[in-house]
Amino acid sequence: MRLPGSRAPSRSISAVKARILVLRDRPRVATIASFATFLPLFVWWLGWFPGLMSSDSIDQWNQTLTFEFYNAHPISHTASLWAISLFWESPGAVALVQVVGMAALLGIIAKRLAQLGIPLWMSIGTVWLIAVLPMTAITTITIWKDIPFTLAMGWAFTELMLMAIDRERFWSHVTGPIRLGVALGAMWALRANGRYTVIVLGLALAFAFRHHLRATAAFGTAIVAVGIGVPTLLVAVLPVHDQPIEVAQVFMPDVAAVVVHAEQSLSQQDLALIAAVAPLDVWRTRYDCGDSSPLLFDESYDNRVIQQDPWGYRMLVLRAGLGAPGTVAGHRWCAGEYLVSPFNRTGTFVHRPPYDIWPNTLGLGREPISDRAFAATDWMYRAVETASIEWLTWRPAIYVLAGLGTFIGITARRRLRPLLWIALLFVVHLANVFISSPSHEFRYAFGLYLISLAMLPVWYLIVDPARSAISEPVSAPGV
């Protein structure tokens, strides 16, 4: 019973308080609801156990079984396979860890989107869309270094998104910069070309936020400790035959293009160096501008010659480029155009995870834990293989272009420009992959694909920047 003159509690005040509580809990709700993306990914794992494996996967798994390691595949990745095998000696354990890692990353992405000001339904819906796309699941359960590399790149992406919300707060403490440094260090350690993306982005961040000396020092230390320190330590304590990929090997297809299209620009000395690796007829007949595999994996092609004279072949690559720049530029476009052109004018096959586990002597083959899971996901695998829709499935260009379009939209909105740090990560890595791609392969662009899709909800803020939770830009470094 109310006393005379008393008033009932204001419903409007209660409603406001309730809304504040809901808004405060939005990131947590987004994280929990999005981590459930583990379920559709887990269905693929059940159906395709122990995972998808190429010849590279078989080679690395054999190293874990024999405890003899070769650094041609980054030791940081191969050592992680060995560490997981100590708990469960099956590639299925590695694929399961990757599934958990992807679900966790998607949960964090949804959280960051919600913190940015994106509606809860849109934040959760975006990561669920990413998870149920067959290309995501198929790649996630493949035993490749590209998957943990993509997870590391995705982690760096989430830290840059958090940084964009409040730059001063992020760099006023060491915790955030250390997390970002560890993520970038992992990118360095997990792919040979990852270091180039990390160096450019790391230097740019360190310069922009140099007034936060303690935080930038911690940031740089984390990158070096993980990116350089961990691989160095692993080489020291494990039986590793240190045979990293020689940089000249990556650009031998450029030399092949010159042999085929501008041989007259090469000296007799250069031709002798080329013939020492493989007969000239092999260079001429096995060259394919969109796929270097036929040449590089020809039985007469000997990489050991390049490893024995690295500087000689590095200079050969330089002379070939200077002698026929148009030819090398044309080859480079052909090798990388799948990243930015939805149209497959050359008819080059876009490599993707193999349907069957590569033939091997390790007794590895597909052993579905659930036949129903395999039947359902097998239908999906075959559906996305349809050649007429490859531009939308395995060809990454449509996603890369969407990502670039989002960053252009952000540029037009002053309040959102702190998000352009993500654009720097994206564009630098895109250029990195474009320059170093030996073949058209979806896995090289997996991180770009993930970030492009995750950034699509930002158009909600581009339409109305006032909805953004980003602190107003100030005239200070790092804006």
C-alpha positions as CSV (number, residue, x, y, z in Angstrom):
1,M,0.0,0.0,0.0
2,R,1.3,3.5,-0.9
3,L,1.2,6.2,1.7
4,P,-0.9,9.3,0.8
5,G,1.1,11.7,-1.3
6,S,3.7,9.1,-2.3
7,R,4.5,8.4,-6.0
8,A,5.1,5.1,-7.7
9,P,8.7,4.5,-8.9
10,S,9.1,6.1,-12.3
11,R,9.0,3.4,-15.0
12,S,11.0,5.6,-17.3
13,I,13.9,5.8,-14.8
14,S,13.8,2.0,-14.3
15,A,13.7,1.5,-18.1
16,V,16.8,3.8,-18.5
17,K,18.7,1.8,-15.9
18,A,17.8,-1.4,-17.5
19,R,19.0,-0.1,-20.9
20,I,22.3,1.0,-19.4
21,L,22.8,-2.5,-17.9
22,V,22.0,-4.1,-21.2
23,L,24.4,-1.8,-23.1
24,R,27.1,-2.5,-20.6
25,D,26.6,-6.3,-21.0
26,R,26.4,-6.2,-24.9
27,P,30.0,-7.1,-25.5
28,R,29.7,-10.0,-23.1
29,V,26.5,-11.3,-24.7
30,A,28.1,-10.9,-28.1
31,T,31.1,-13.0,-27.0
32,I,29.1,-15.8,-25.5
33,A,26.6,-16.0,-28.4
34,S,29.4,-15.9,-30.9
35,F,31.7,-18.5,-29.3
36,A,28.8,-20.9,-30.1
37,T,30.1,-20.7,-33.7
38,F,32.2,-23.6,-32.4
39,L,29.1,-25.9,-33.2
40,P,28.9,-25.6,-37.0
41,L,32.7,-25.8,-37.2
42,F,32.7,-28.8,-34.9
43,V,30.2,-30.5,-37.3
44,W,32.8,-30.2,-40.1
45,W,35.5,-31.6,-37.8
46,L,33.3,-34.6,-36.9
47,G,32.6,-35.3,-40.6
48,W,36.1,-34.8,-42.0
49,F,38.2,-36.3,-39.1
50,P,41.2,-36.1,-38.8
51,G,41.1,-33.0,-41.0
52,L,42.2,-32.0,-44.4
53,M,45.9,-32.6,-45.3
54,S,48.0,-31.7,-48.3
55,S,51.6,-32.9,-49.1
56,D,52.9,-30.1,-46.9
57,S,50.6,-31.3,-44.0
58,I,51.9,-34.9,-44.4
59,D,55.5,-33.7,-44.4
60,Q,55.0,-31.7,-41.2
61,W,53.1,-34.4,-39.4
62,N,55.9,-36.9,-40.3
63,Q,58.4,-34.5,-38.7
64,T,56.4,-34.6,-35.4
65,L,56.4,-38.4,-35.5
66,T,60.1,-38.8,-36.3
67,F,61.2,-35.9,-34.1
68,E,63.3,-34.6,-37.0
69,F,62.5,-31.1,-37.9
70,Y,63.2,-29.0,-41.0
71,N,62.8,-25.2,-41.0
72,A,61.5,-25.1,-44.6
73,H,58.2,-25.0,-42.8
74,P,58.4,-22.5,-40.0
75,I,59.6,-24.4,-36.9
76,S,57.2,-22.4,-34.8
77,H,54.3,-24.1,-36.5
78,T,55.8,-27.6,-36.7
79,A,56.8,-27.5,-33.1
80,S,53.2,-26.6,-32.2
81,L,52.0,-29.7,-34.0
82,W,54.4,-31.8,-32.1
83,A,53.4,-30.2,-28.8
84,I,49.7,-31.0,-29.5
85,S,50.6,-34.5,-30.5
86,L,52.0,-35.1,-27.0
87,F,48.4,-35.0,-25.7
88,W,46.7,-36.7,-28.6
89,E,48.8,-38.2,-31.5
90,S,46.4,-37.4,-34.2
91,P,46.1,-34.6,-36.8
92,G,42.5,-34.4,-35.6
93,A,43.8,-32.9,-32.3
94,V,45.4,-30.1,-34.3
95,A,42.2,-29.5,-36.4
96,L,40.2,-29.4,-33.1
97,V,42.5,-26.8,-31.6
98,Q,42.1,-24.7,-34.8
99,V,38.3,-25.0,-34.5
100,V,38.4,-23.8,-30.9
101,G,40.8,-21.0,-31.9
102,M,38.5,-19.8,-34.7
103,A,35.4,-19.9,-32.5
104,A,37.3,-17.9,-29.8
105,L,38.4,-15.3,-32.4
106,L,34.9,-14.9,-33.8
107,G,33.7,-14.4,-30.3
108,I,36.2,-11.6,-29.7
109,I,35.4,-10.0,-33.1
110,A,31.7,-9.9,-32.1
111,K,32.7,-8.3,-28.8
112,R,34.8,-5.6,-30.5
113,L,32.0,-4.8,-33.0
114,A,29.5,-4.4,-30.1
115,Q,32.0,-2.2,-28.3
116,L,32.4,-0.1,-31.5
117,G,28.7,0.7,-31.5
118,I,27.4,-2.0,-33.9
119,P,24.0,-3.4,-32.9
120,L,24.2,-6.7,-31.0
121,W,22.2,-8.6,-33.6
122,M,24.5,-7.4,-36.4
123,S,27.7,-8.2,-34.4
124,I,26.6,-11.7,-33.7
125,G,25.0,-12.3,-37.1
126,T,28.3,-11.2,-38.8
127,V,30.5,-13.8,-37.1
128,W,27.9,-16.5,-37.5
129,L,27.8,-15.8,-41.2
130,I,31.6,-16.1,-41.3
131,A,31.4,-19.4,-39.4
132,V,28.7,-21.1,-41.6
133,L,30.4,-20.2,-44.9
134,P,31.9,-23.5,-46.1
135,M,35.1,-21.8,-47.1
136,T,35.8,-20.8,-43.5
137,A,35.1,-24.2,-42.1
138,I,36.9,-26.2,-44.8
139,T,40.0,-24.1,-44.4
140,T,39.8,-24.1,-40.6
141,I,40.1,-27.9,-40.3
142,T,43.0,-28.1,-42.7
143,I,46.5,-28.7,-41.2
144,W,48.3,-25.7,-42.6
145,K,50.4,-23.0,-41.0
146,D,48.1,-20.5,-42.8
147,I,45.3,-21.2,-40.2
148,P,47.2,-20.3,-37.1
149,F,48.7,-17.4,-39.0
150,T,45.2,-16.2,-39.9
151,L,44.1,-16.6,-36.2
152,A,47.1,-14.4,-35.2
153,M,46.2,-11.8,-37.9
154,G,42.6,-11.9,-36.7
155,W,43.8,-11.3,-33.1
156,A,45.9,-8.3,-34.2
157,F,42.8,-7.0,-36.0
158,T,40.7,-7.2,-32.8
159,E,43.4,-5.3,-30.9
160,L,43.6,-2.6,-33.6
161,M,39.8,-2.3,-33.4
162,L,40.0,-1.9,-29.6
163,M,42.8,0.6,-30.0
164,A,40.7,2.6,-32.5
165,I,37.9,3.1,-29.9
166,D,40.3,5.0,-27.6
167,R,43.9,5.4,-28.7
168,E,45.1,7.3,-25.6
169,R,43.6,4.8,-23.2
170,F,45.1,1.8,-25.2
171,W,48.6,3.2,-25.2
172,S,48.5,4.6,-21.7
173,H,48.9,1.0,-20.3
174,V,51.2,-1.7,-21.5
175,T,48.6,-4.5,-21.5
176,G,47.0,-3.7,-24.8
177,P,50.3,-3.0,-26.7
178,I,51.8,-6.2,-25.4
179,R,48.8,-8.2,-26.6
180,L,49.1,-6.5,-30.0
181,G,52.8,-7.2,-30.1
182,V,52.3,-10.9,-29.3
183,A,49.8,-11.2,-32.1
184,L,52.1,-9.5,-34.6
185,G,55.0,-11.6,-33.3
186,A,53.0,-14.7,-34.0
187,M,52.4,-13.6,-37.5
188,W,56.1,-13.1,-37.9
189,A,56.9,-16.6,-36.5
190,L,54.2,-18.5,-38.5
191,R,54.9,-17.5,-42.1
192,A,58.1,-16.6,-43.8
193,N,56.6,-13.5,-45.4
194,G,54.6,-12.5,-42.3
195,R,57.6,-10.5,-41.0
196,Y,57.2,-7.9,-43.8
197,T,53.7,-7.1,-42.9
198,V,54.6,-6.9,-39.2
199,I,57.7,-4.7,-39.8
200,V,55.7,-2.1,-41.7
201,L,52.8,-2.0,-39.4
202,G,55.0,-2.2,-36.2
203,L,57.2,0.7,-37.3
204,A,54.2,2.8,-38.2
205,L,52.5,2.2,-34.8
206,A,55.7,2.8,-32.9
207,F,56.3,6.1,-34.6
208,A,52.7,7.3,-34.3
209,F,52.5,6.6,-30.6
210,R,56.1,7.3,-29.7
211,H,55.0,9.7,-27.0
212,H,53.9,6.6,-25.0
213,L,57.5,5.4,-24.7
214,R,56.9,2.7,-22.1
215,A,54.0,1.2,-24.0
216,T,55.8,1.3,-27.4
217,A,58.9,-0.3,-25.9
218,A,56.7,-3.1,-24.5
219,F,55.0,-3.4,-27.9
220,G,58.3,-3.8,-29.7
221,T,59.7,-6.2,-27.2
222,A,56.7,-8.5,-27.5
223,I,57.1,-8.6,-31.3
224,V,60.8,-9.4,-31.1
225,A,60.3,-12.0,-28.3
226,V,57.6,-13.9,-30.1
227,G,58.6,-13.3,-33.7
228,I,62.4,-13.8,-33.4
229,G,63.0,-15.2,-29.9
230,V,60.6,-18.1,-30.0
231,P,61.9,-19.6,-33.4
232,T,65.5,-19.0,-32.3
233,L,64.9,-20.9,-29.1
234,L,63.1,-23.7,-30.8
235,V,66.0,-24.1,-33.3
236,A,68.4,-24.2,-30.3
237,V,66.6,-26.8,-28.3
238,L,65.0,-29.1,-31.0
239,P,66.8,-31.3,-33.6
240,V,66.2,-28.8,-36.4
241,H,67.9,-29.0,-39.8
242,D,67.9,-25.3,-40.4
243,Q,66.8,-25.1,-44.1
244,P,64.6,-22.0,-44.3
245,I,63.2,-21.0,-47.6
246,E,65.8,-19.0,-49.5
247,V,64.2,-15.7,-50.7
248,A,65.5,-16.3,-54.2
249,Q,63.4,-19.4,-54.5
250,V,60.2,-17.4,-54.1
251,F,61.0,-15.3,-57.2
252,M,62.3,-18.1,-59.5
253,P,59.0,-18.0,-61.4
254,D,59.8,-14.3,-62.3
255,V,63.0,-15.6,-63.8
256,A,61.1,-18.3,-65.6
257,A,58.9,-15.6,-67.1
258,V,62.0,-13.8,-68.5
259,V,63.3,-17.1,-69.9
260,V,60.0,-17.7,-71.7
261,H,59.2,-14.1,-72.9
262,A,62.5,-12.2,-72.9
263,E,65.4,-14.7,-73.0
264,Q,67.5,-12.3,-75.0
265,S,67.8,-10.0,-72.0
266,L,69.7,-12.7,-70.1
267,S,73.4,-13.2,-70.3
268,Q,75.1,-16.5,-70.9
269,Q,76.2,-16.5,-67.3
270,D,72.6,-16.0,-66.2
271,L,71.4,-18.8,-68.5
272,A,74.1,-21.1,-67.0
273,L,72.8,-20.3,-63.4
274,I,69.3,-21.1,-64.5
275,A,70.3,-24.3,-66.3
276,A,72.1,-25.5,-63.2
277,V,68.7,-25.6,-61.4
278,A,66.8,-27.3,-64.2
279,P,67.3,-27.7,-68.0
280,L,66.2,-24.7,-70.0
281,D,63.5,-26.7,-71.7
282,V,61.9,-27.4,-68.3
283,W,61.8,-23.7,-67.6
284,R,60.2,-23.0,-71.0
285,T,57.6,-25.8,-70.9
286,R,56.7,-26.0,-67.3
287,Y,56.2,-22.2,-66.7
288,D,52.7,-21.1,-65.9
289,C,52.2,-17.4,-64.8
290,G,49.3,-18.3,-62.5
291,D,50.7,-21.4,-60.9
292,S,54.4,-22.1,-60.2
293,S,53.8,-25.7,-59.0
294,P,54.4,-27.4,-62.4
295,L,57.9,-25.8,-62.6
296,L,58.9,-25.8,-58.9
297,F,57.9,-29.4,-58.3
298,D,59.2,-30.8,-61.5
299,E,61.5,-33.8,-60.7
300,S,64.4,-32.2,-62.5
301,Y,64.1,-28.9,-60.6
302,D,66.8,-28.8,-57.9
303,N,66.3,-26.2,-55.1
304,R,69.6,-27.3,-53.5
305,V,71.5,-25.4,-56.1
306,I,69.9,-22.2,-55.1
307,Q,70.5,-22.8,-51.4
308,Q,74.1,-23.5,-52.0
309,D,74.6,-20.1,-53.8
310,P,71.9,-17.8,-52.3
311,W,73.5,-14.5,-53.2
312,G,74.2,-15.6,-56.7
313,Y,70.6,-16.4,-57.3
314,R,69.3,-13.3,-55.5
315,M,71.4,-11.2,-57.9
316,L,70.0,-13.3,-60.8
317,V,66.5,-12.4,-59.8
318,L,67.5,-8.7,-59.6
319,R,69.2,-8.7,-63.0
320,A,66.2,-10.5,-64.6
321,G,63.9,-7.9,-63.2
322,L,66.0,-5.0,-64.3
323,G,66.6,-6.5,-67.7
324,A,62.9,-7.2,-68.5
325,P,60.8,-5.1,-66.1
326,G,57.7,-5.3,-68.2
327,T,57.9,-9.1,-68.4
328,V,58.3,-9.4,-64.7
329,A,55.5,-7.0,-64.0
330,G,53.2,-8.9,-66.3
331,H,54.1,-12.2,-64.6
332,R,53.6,-10.6,-61.1
333,W,50.1,-9.3,-62.1
334,C,49.2,-12.8,-63.5
335,A,50.3,-14.4,-60.3
336,G,48.5,-12.0,-58.0
337,E,45.5,-10.8,-59.9
338,Y,43.2,-13.4,-58.2
339,L,43.4,-11.2,-55.1
340,V,41.8,-8.2,-56.8
341,S,40.0,-9.4,-59.9
342,P,36.8,-11.5,-59.6
343,F,37.2,-12.5,-63.3
344,N,39.4,-15.5,-64.0
345,R,40.6,-14.4,-67.4
346,T,43.6,-16.8,-67.4
347,G,41.5,-19.9,-66.4
348,T,44.0,-20.5,-63.6
349,F,42.9,-23.0,-60.9
350,V,42.5,-21.4,-57.4
351,H,44.0,-23.9,-55.0
352,R,42.0,-24.7,-51.9
353,P,42.1,-27.4,-49.2
354,P,42.2,-30.9,-50.9
355,Y,39.1,-33.0,-50.8
356,D,41.1,-36.1,-49.9
357,I,44.0,-36.5,-47.6
358,W,47.2,-36.6,-49.6
359,P,48.5,-40.2,-50.3
360,N,50.9,-41.1,-47.6
361,T,52.7,-44.0,-45.7
362,L,51.6,-42.8,-42.3
363,G,48.3,-44.6,-42.4
364,L,46.3,-41.3,-42.5
365,G,43.0,-41.2,-44.2
366,R,39.5,-39.8,-43.7
367,E,37.7,-41.5,-40.8
368,P,34.5,-39.6,-40.1
369,I,33.4,-39.7,-36.5
370,S,29.8,-39.0,-37.7
371,D,28.7,-40.2,-41.1
372,R,25.7,-37.8,-40.9
373,A,28.0,-34.9,-40.4
374,F,30.1,-35.9,-43.4
375,A,27.1,-36.4,-45.6
376,A,25.8,-32.9,-44.8
377,T,29.1,-31.1,-45.1
378,D,30.2,-33.1,-48.2
379,W,27.2,-31.7,-50.0
380,M,28.3,-28.2,-49.0
381,Y,31.9,-28.9,-50.1
382,R,30.8,-30.0,-53.5
383,A,28.3,-27.1,-53.9
384,V,31.0,-24.4,-53.4
385,E,33.2,-26.3,-55.9
386,T,30.9,-25.4,-58.8
387,A,33.0,-23.5,-61.4
388,S,30.2,-21.0,-62.2
389,I,30.3,-19.6,-58.6
390,E,34.0,-19.8,-57.9
391,W,34.2,-16.0,-58.1
392,L,32.0,-16.0,-54.9
393,T,33.5,-19.0,-53.1
394,W,37.2,-19.7,-53.5
395,R,38.3,-16.7,-55.5
396,P,39.1,-14.1,-52.7
397,A,38.9,-11.0,-54.9
398,I,35.2,-10.2,-54.2
399,Y,36.0,-10.2,-50.5
400,V,39.2,-8.2,-50.8
401,L,37.4,-5.5,-52.9
402,A,34.6,-5.4,-50.3
403,G,37.2,-4.8,-47.6
404,L,38.8,-2.0,-49.6
405,G,35.4,-0.5,-50.2
406,T,34.7,-0.4,-46.5
407,F,38.1,1.3,-45.8
408,I,37.3,3.9,-48.5
409,G,34.0,4.6,-46.7
410,I,35.8,5.0,-43.4
411,T,38.2,7.5,-44.9
412,A,35.2,9.7,-45.7
413,R,34.1,9.8,-42.1
414,R,36.5,11.8,-39.8
415,R,35.2,10.2,-36.6
416,L,35.9,6.7,-37.9
417,R,39.4,7.3,-39.2
418,P,41.1,5.7,-36.3
419,L,39.9,2.4,-37.9
420,L,42.3,3.1,-40.7
421,W,45.0,1.4,-38.6
422,I,43.1,-1.8,-39.6
423,A,43.3,-0.6,-43.2
424,L,47.1,-0.4,-42.9
425,L,47.3,-4.0,-41.7
426,F,45.0,-5.0,-44.5
427,V,46.6,-3.1,-47.4
428,V,50.2,-3.9,-46.4
429,H,49.4,-7.6,-46.1
430,L,47.5,-7.5,-49.4
431,A,50.6,-6.0,-51.1
432,N,52.8,-8.6,-49.4
433,V,50.7,-11.5,-50.7
434,F,50.4,-10.0,-54.1
435,I,54.1,-9.7,-54.5
436,S,55.0,-13.1,-53.0
437,S,52.2,-15.3,-54.3
438,P,53.6,-18.2,-56.4
439,S,50.2,-19.5,-57.2
440,H,46.5,-18.7,-56.9
441,E,45.7,-20.0,-53.4
442,F,42.8,-19.2,-51.2
443,R,44.8,-19.8,-48.0
444,Y,47.2,-17.0,-48.7
445,A,44.2,-14.6,-48.5
446,F,42.4,-16.3,-45.6
447,G,43.2,-13.4,-43.2
448,L,42.1,-10.8,-45.7
449,Y,38.9,-12.7,-46.3
450,L,38.1,-12.9,-42.6
451,I,38.8,-9.2,-41.9
452,S,36.8,-8.1,-45.0
453,L,33.7,-9.9,-43.8
454,A,34.2,-8.8,-40.2
455,M,34.4,-5.1,-41.3
456,L,31.1,-5.1,-43.3
457,P,29.0,-4.1,-40.3
458,V,31.0,-0.9,-40.0
459,W,28.9,0.5,-42.8
460,Y,26.2,0.9,-40.1
461,L,28.5,3.5,-38.6
462,I,29.6,5.0,-42.0
463,V,26.0,5.8,-42.6
464,D,25.7,7.6,-39.2
465,P,29.1,8.1,-37.5
466,A,27.4,9.5,-34.4
467,R,26.4,5.9,-33.5
468,S,30.1,5.1,-33.1
469,A,31.7,4.6,-29.7
470,I,35.1,5.9,-31.0
471,S,36.5,8.8,-29.1
472,E,36.6,12.0,-31.0
473,P,39.9,12.4,-33.0
474,V,42.3,14.9,-31.6
475,S,45.3,16.6,-33.2
476,A,47.8,14.2,-31.6
477,P,50.0,11.5,-33.1
478,G,48.2,8.3,-33.9
479,V,45.0,9.8,-35.1
